[in-house]
Amino acid sequence: MTQLFHCLCPVGPLTLAADQTGLVGLWLDGQKYFAATLPPDAQPCETTLPIFDQAISWLRGYFDGAKQPPAFPLAPKGSPFRQLVWKKLSVIPYGQLVTYGELAKQISAETRRPVSAQAVGGAVGHNPISLIIPCHRVVGSDGSLTGYAGGISVKQQLLALEGHRFDDKGRVRLG
């Protein structure tokens, strides 16, 4: 059974979800595609689970500037293509950026099939484990903060936390 837990973080309230396989969701409350992958029988936790404690500890560290990958299991639910995109997102280092086009090229090379930046963008936008699977580190080819299910202002906050600066049009400075 999927268990839910609610908490606050510096960018707003969060809902976390876990099942026996690991953390299956982390959404900013009200974000686009909020809880889209949850089964209908998901229930709020009466008490916190160890995986929720680990995720909250990781989030505290992240917002304090720690650059560590999570040390607990992530188990996002999605199609094989989305899983591949989320796997690529998971290895983008703290403070680094990648463009949708660059991700598409990486995936095309790996799968030996053409993949569009738009297809990658769709998978990025449906990432069910925000913040921990760092979809906020993906930007447009000109540094524009194109799309973020949690809102562009949150994406900008997260990138600023990781040391990025923005031009007068709100684009992140690349390179």
PAVOMI-207775 format. One record per residue (C-alpha): residue number from 1; residue in three letters; x, y, z. Coordinates in nm, 4 decimals, m for minus. Layout:
! residues N
ATOM num residu        u        v        w
ATOM NUM    ALA        X        Y        Z
...
//
This chain:
! residues 175
ATOM num residu        u        v        w
ATOM   1    MET   0.0000   0.0000   0.0000
ATOM   2    THR   0.1187   0.3513  m0.0778
ATOM   3    GLN   0.1579   0.5767   0.2234
ATOM   4    LEU   0.1498   0.9582   0.2130
ATOM   5    PHE   0.3216   1.2156   0.4316
ATOM   6    HIS   0.2959   1.5949   0.4277
ATOM   7    CYS   0.5708   1.8357   0.5295
ATOM   8    LEU   0.6957   2.1877   0.4695
ATOM   9    CYS   1.0139   2.2939   0.2953
ATOM  10    PRO   1.1558   2.6340   0.1971
ATOM  11    VAL   0.9677   2.6332  m0.1360
ATOM  12    GLY   0.6332   2.5307   0.0151
ATOM  13    PRO   0.4320   2.2341   0.1346
ATOM  14    LEU   0.5202   1.8908  m0.0006
ATOM  15    THR   0.3456   1.5573  m0.0273
ATOM  16    LEU   0.5672   1.2503  m0.0156
ATOM  17    ALA   0.4562   0.9011  m0.1134
ATOM  18    ALA   0.6195   0.5638  m0.0523
ATOM  19    ASP   0.5406   0.1993  m0.0963
ATOM  20    GLN   0.7360  m0.1180  m0.0217
ATOM  21    THR   0.9744  m0.0435  m0.3129
ATOM  22    GLY   1.0814   0.3037  m0.1993
ATOM  23    LEU   0.9892   0.6676  m0.2430
ATOM  24    VAL   0.7398   0.6845  m0.5302
ATOM  25    GLY   0.6453   1.0510  m0.5148
ATOM  26    LEU   0.7413   1.3943  m0.3927
ATOM  27    TRP   0.5247   1.6787  m0.5136
ATOM  28    LEU   0.5000   2.0453  m0.4345
ATOM  29    ASP   0.1393   2.0873  m0.3282
ATOM  30    GLY  m0.0619   2.2104  m0.6233
ATOM  31    GLN   0.2030   2.1414  m0.8860
ATOM  32    LYS   0.1040   2.0299  m1.2328
ATOM  33    TYR   0.0474   1.6519  m1.2433
ATOM  34    PHE   0.0239   1.6507  m0.8617
ATOM  35    ALA   0.0050   1.2902  m0.7399
ATOM  36    ALA  m0.0683   1.1693  m1.0941
ATOM  37    THR   0.1018   0.8335  m1.0365
ATOM  38    LEU  m0.0618   0.7522  m0.7035
ATOM  39    PRO  m0.2854   0.4477  m0.6781
ATOM  40    PRO  m0.6404   0.5172  m0.5595
ATOM  41    ASP  m0.5836   0.3376  m0.2274
ATOM  42    ALA  m0.2973   0.5672  m0.1135
ATOM  43    GLN  m0.3423   0.6577   0.2533
ATOM  44    PRO  m0.1938   0.9234   0.4828
ATOM  45    CYS   0.0522   0.7821   0.7352
ATOM  46    GLU  m0.0469   0.7887   1.0996
ATOM  47    THR   0.3219   0.8085   1.1919
ATOM  48    THR   0.6259   0.8808   0.9833
ATOM  49    LEU   0.8022   0.5939   0.8083
ATOM  50    PRO   1.1821   0.5592   0.7998
ATOM  51    ILE   1.1885   0.6425   0.4277
ATOM  52    PHE   1.0016   0.9667   0.4952
ATOM  53    ASP   1.2522   1.0523   0.7698
ATOM  54    GLN   1.5354   0.9844   0.5246
ATOM  55    ALA   1.3745   1.1974   0.2530
ATOM  56    ILE   1.3133   1.4858   0.4940
ATOM  57    SER   1.6720   1.4624   0.6161
ATOM  58    TRP   1.7918   1.4713   0.2547
ATOM  59    LEU   1.5700   1.7741   0.1819
ATOM  60    ARG   1.7058   1.9602   0.4876
ATOM  61    GLY   2.0577   1.8901   0.3696
ATOM  62    TYR   1.9765   1.9996   0.0144
ATOM  63    PHE   1.8322   2.3314   0.1300
ATOM  64    ASP   2.1398   2.3779   0.3506
ATOM  65    GLY   2.3662   2.3316   0.0464
ATOM  66    ALA   2.4560   1.9628   0.0719
ATOM  67    LYS   2.5350   1.7995  m0.2602
ATOM  68    GLN   2.4763   1.4353  m0.1706
ATOM  69    PRO   2.2645   1.1964  m0.3778
ATOM  70    PRO   1.9825   1.0272  m0.1879
ATOM  71    ALA   2.0814   0.7170   0.0071
ATOM  72    PHE   1.7342   0.5650   0.0026
ATOM  73    PRO   1.5451   0.3853  m0.2742
ATOM  74    LEU   1.3602   0.5867  m0.5381
ATOM  75    ALA   1.0857   0.4024  m0.7244
ATOM  76    PRO   0.9063   0.6413  m0.9613
ATOM  77    LYS   0.6240   0.4872  m1.1623
ATOM  78    GLY   0.6151   0.5538  m1.5358
ATOM  79    SER   0.6705   0.4231  m1.8867
ATOM  80    PRO   1.0103   0.2841  m1.9898
ATOM  81    PHE   1.0855   0.6088  m2.1781
ATOM  82    ARG   1.0015   0.8232  m1.8760
ATOM  83    GLN   1.2081   0.5926  m1.6540
ATOM  84    LEU   1.5049   0.6431  m1.8870
ATOM  85    VAL   1.4656   1.0227  m1.8792
ATOM  86    TRP   1.4331   1.0252  m1.4994
ATOM  87    LYS   1.7444   0.8081  m1.4727
ATOM  88    LYS   1.9318   1.0682  m1.6798
ATOM  89    LEU   1.7980   1.3475  m1.4571
ATOM  90    SER   1.9150   1.1634  m1.1462
ATOM  91    VAL   2.2800   1.1891  m1.2475
ATOM  92    ILE   2.2850   1.5625  m1.3221
ATOM  93    PRO   2.5220   1.6897  m1.0521
ATOM  94    TYR   2.4253   1.9589  m0.8035
ATOM  95    GLY   2.4848   2.2999  m0.9588
ATOM  96    GLN   2.5034   2.1665  m1.3158
ATOM  97    LEU   2.2554   2.2227  m1.5976
ATOM  98    VAL   2.1576   2.0326  m1.9077
ATOM  99    THR   1.9281   2.1377  m2.1905
ATOM 100    TYR   1.6309   1.9417  m2.3167
ATOM 101    GLY   1.8128   1.9083  m2.6499
ATOM 102    GLU   2.1263   1.7709  m2.4846
ATOM 103    LEU   1.9198   1.5125  m2.2974
ATOM 104    ALA   1.7448   1.4161  m2.6214
ATOM 105    LYS   2.0836   1.3632  m2.7924
ATOM 106    GLN   2.2092   1.1501  m2.5021
ATOM 107    ILE   1.8984   0.9335  m2.5076
ATOM 108    SER   1.9032   0.9056  m2.8882
ATOM 109    ALA   2.2642   0.7884  m2.8751
ATOM 110    GLU   2.1850   0.5365  m2.6026
ATOM 111    THR   1.8675   0.3966  m2.7594
ATOM 112    ARG   1.9761   0.4443  m3.1234
ATOM 113    ARG   1.6366   0.5963  m3.1918
ATOM 114    PRO   1.5513   0.9581  m3.2649
ATOM 115    VAL   1.4214   1.1406  m2.9575
ATOM 116    SER   1.2946   1.4983  m2.9642
ATOM 117    ALA   1.3585   1.7636  m2.7032
ATOM 118    GLN   0.9787   1.7947  m2.6744
ATOM 119    ALA   0.9431   1.4248  m2.5851
ATOM 120    VAL   1.2128   1.4669  m2.3223
ATOM 121    GLY   1.0328   1.7769  m2.1945
ATOM 122    GLY   0.7114   1.5800  m2.1523
ATOM 123    ALA   0.8881   1.3142  m1.9466
ATOM 124    VAL   1.0740   1.5766  m1.7423
ATOM 125    GLY   0.7445   1.7525  m1.6682
ATOM 126    HIS   0.5882   1.4303  m1.5406
ATOM 127    ASN   0.8720   1.3546  m1.2978
ATOM 128    PRO   0.6929   1.2248  m0.9859
ATOM 129    ILE   0.9846   1.2818  m0.7463
ATOM 130    SER   1.0527   1.6544  m0.7695
ATOM 131    LEU   1.3658   1.8007  m0.6124
ATOM 132    ILE   1.5289   1.4611  m0.5489
ATOM 133    ILE   1.5146   1.3671  m0.9173
ATOM 134    PRO   1.6383   1.7121  m1.0215
ATOM 135    CYS   1.4197   1.8091  m1.3160
ATOM 136    HIS   1.4790   2.1737  m1.2210
ATOM 137    ARG   1.8315   2.1376  m1.3652
ATOM 138    VAL   1.6959   2.1096  m1.7209
ATOM 139    VAL   1.6659   2.4349  m1.9161
ATOM 140    GLY   1.6003   2.5569  m2.2681
ATOM 141    SER   1.8858   2.5877  m2.5166
ATOM 142    ASP   1.9062   2.9632  m2.4483
ATOM 143    GLY   1.8985   2.9201  m2.0699
ATOM 144    SER   1.5261   2.9895  m2.0462
ATOM 145    LEU   1.3440   2.8301  m1.7571
ATOM 146    THR   1.0932   2.6652  m1.9858
ATOM 147    GLY   0.8366   2.4839  m1.7813
ATOM 148    TYR   0.8509   2.3425  m1.4349
ATOM 149    ALA   0.5574   2.1574  m1.2838
ATOM 150    GLY   0.6157   2.3356  m0.9523
ATOM 151    GLY   0.6214   2.6786  m1.1152
ATOM 152    ILE   0.8952   2.8882  m1.2748
ATOM 153    SER   0.9534   3.0916  m0.9566
ATOM 154    VAL   1.0283   2.7707  m0.7642
ATOM 155    LYS   1.2628   2.6523  m1.0408
ATOM 156    GLN   1.4434   2.9860  m1.0217
ATOM 157    GLN   1.4714   2.9561  m0.6412
ATOM 158    LEU   1.6191   2.6070  m0.6690
ATOM 159    LEU   1.8696   2.7068  m0.9358
ATOM 160    ALA   1.9697   3.0170  m0.7370
ATOM 161    LEU   2.0222   2.7951  m0.4317
ATOM 162    GLU   2.2599   2.5862  m0.6446
ATOM 163    GLY   2.4581   2.8978  m0.7405
ATOM 164    HIS   2.3108   2.9972  m1.0753
ATOM 165    ARG   2.2613   3.3587  m1.1826
ATOM 166    PHE   2.0055   3.4980  m1.4228
ATOM 167    ASP   2.0074   3.7647  m1.6910
ATOM 168    ASP   1.7562   4.0487  m1.7123
ATOM 169    LYS   1.5162   3.8241  m1.9078
ATOM 170    GLY   1.5137   3.5573  m1.6351
ATOM 171    ARG   1.7317   3.3130  m1.8264
ATOM 172    VAL   1.9987   3.1215  m1.6438
ATOM 173    ARG   2.3508   3.1891  m1.7584
ATOM 174    LEU   2.4871   2.8836  m1.9371
ATOM 175    GLY   2.8499   2.7782  m1.9498
//
